[in-house]
Amino acid sequence: MRRFLTSMACFLLLTGFAGTRLAFAAGGGQQQATTSQPKAAADSTDFVGQETCATCHADVATKFGTNPHSRLALQHAGKGVTCESCHGPGKAHVEGGGDVTKIRRFDKLSAKDVSATCLGCHAGAHPNFDRSPHAKANVSCLGCHSVHAPEAQEHLLKAEQPKLCFTCHSDQKAAFDMPFHHPVNEGAVSCSDCHDPHGTFGNNNLKSTADQNMICTKCHAETRGPFVYEHAAVKAEGCVGCHTPHGSQNARLLNMPNINVLCNQCHSRVANHTINGMGAGSDELAPCTSCHTYIHGSNINQAFLR
């Protein structure tokens, strides 16, 4: 057995070496790079240090002491995130007497370049930003965040939620003024409780979970299950098949004011179902849920009866 393993190891070594020589020959005598070479790093002598920056930008430096970026630098003895980590090396800017063309100015960068600078450190936390609707609409990180003058210290937001979100999503603001709505304006629920503004694999930047209904059931635990008898609509369309998540003029945020009409969108075969001789179209008909009580799922009855 030992001789067999030794022979196999020699064989693999030789074939690997031969394959390398063939690839070398096919490349015209030069090995082919499989990945692009990284850009050359800036010369360390081009950096002047944040203390030099503070001599001219004292107003910014004073306010920056409580900034998370500043605290991160202090944790690394001043060698972590500094002014030049974002604005680039400042030697040319200083030697040019403060020439603004010699330093990285974010108000002059494209949205893509602004976000690329931020993602240089935050890519691990926000790996899906480039595919997000915000990025595709040329909304950069600075569209929502302010590094130097945040109104909300948490996440350095330019404004508190939902005010910040409503600056663009004004069409959704009206939904939260409807008679039945999630308490976003009241401050009990935030937009980011359900949405990840930095991008997900779901529609509308909805947070991604193994069971997509978990976005709703993390609060509405009584509908979570698992159930012995599951309502197919809950598994297929999810909660939004019957409910409007932001706000509605209908109780329980239902998509339609009449429960029976809502049910018959899928259960058309029971459209003529009668109770006490009244058809399903009658306004006097008891709602379907008066009998089919456990509409989200049941452990005792396949028809969700109580």
Secondary structure, DSSP 8 states (H G I E B T S, - for coil): -HHHHHHHHHHHHHHHHHHHHHHHHHTTTS---SS--------GGG---HHHHHHH-HHHHHHGGGSHHHHHHHHTTT-SS-HHHHH---HHHHHTTS-GGGS--GGGS-HHHHHHHHHHHHTTT-TTGGGSHHHHTT--GGGTB-SSS-SBTGGGBSS-TTHHHHTT-HHHHGGGGSSEE-STTTTSS-GGGTB-TT--SSGGGB---SSTTHHHHTT-GGG----SEE-HHHHHT-GGGTB-SSEESSGGGBSSS-HHHHHTTT-GGGTT--BTTB-TT-TTS--GGGTS--TTEESS-TT---
